[in-house]
Amino acid sequence: MGNRLVEHPDVAKVAFTGSTEVGRGIAAGAAQTIKRVTLELGGKSANIVFADADLERAAAAAPGAVFGNAGQDCCARSRSSSSTRRSTGSWTRWRSTSRR
């Protein structure tokens, strides 16, 4: 069904949110009929926790960053990364705080 919509000459625009691999195919198919395309592709947006960050405060904000807008957001932050090495205890506190 997807390819038929992408390649159909009466469809003026295609919007897609998903994997980079599928988006690449959509862009190639849409190019055949020169139609407009909006793509939100790939990866996971991260919460980046810097060395001087208040870990408890960042953890408390993390659920809203991924579940706000029911998670249907191209920048829903569903993973976390630290700019510096943090102790296992810090990340254990992060997990327990962000799960509340």
N, C-alpha and C positions, 0 to 999 in steps of 0.2 A: 504494500500500500504506500509506503513512504517514497519509494522511487517513482511511483506513478505520479504522486503529487509534485515532487521535485522537478520532474521532467515534463510535466504537462504544460502545453503552451498557454492555457487559459489561467494558470496560477501565476499571479504577479509577484508574490513575495513568499519566502519560506523563512520561518523562525524556528530555531532548534536549540535546545539546551541538552547537553550530554557529552559523550566522549569525543576526543579529538579525532579518533579514527573515523567515526560515523560522520562527524562534521566535515572532514576532508572529502568524503564521498558526496555529501550534500552540496558542497561548494562546486565540486567538479560537475555534478549533474545539472545544477542550476546555471552554470556557465554556458551550457549548450543552448539554453533558451534566453540567455542574458536577463535573468531575473534578480531582483534584490534579495539579499540574504542577511539575516541576523543570526549570529552564532554565539552562544555562551558555552565555551568548551573546556574540558579537561580538568585536571587536578583538583586539589583541595586547598582552600585558602586557610592560612594558619594564623593562630594567635601567636605573635612573637613576643616572648617575655625577655626583656632586657635585664642586664645584671643588676641595675638599680631599681627594678620594679618591685612594688609591693605585691608579693606572691599571693597573699590571702585575698587582696582586693581583685587582682587579675583573675583568680580562680572563681571568685564570686560572680564576676561579669561574664565568664566563659559560656555558661548555658544560654544566656540571652543572645550571644553572638552567633550561635548555631541554630537555636530554636525560634528566635524572633522571626516573624513572617512565616511561621510553620516550616522553617528550613528551606523554603522555596525562594532562595536568594542567591544570585550568582557569586556573592562573596560571603556566604555563610561559613563562619570559621569553625570547621569541624575537627581540627587537629591543633596541637600546640607544639611550639618549638622554642627553645631557649637559646639566647645568644651566648650563654656561658654554661659551663658544666655546673649543674646544681646537684645537691645531695639527693640520694634516694628518698630520704625523709621529706624533703621539700616537695617532690613530685607525688609522694603518697598523700601529703596534705592537700596538694592541688586536686588530686582525683577525688578525695573525700569531700572537699569544699565544693567542687564544681558539680557534684552529684546531688547536692541538697535540693 
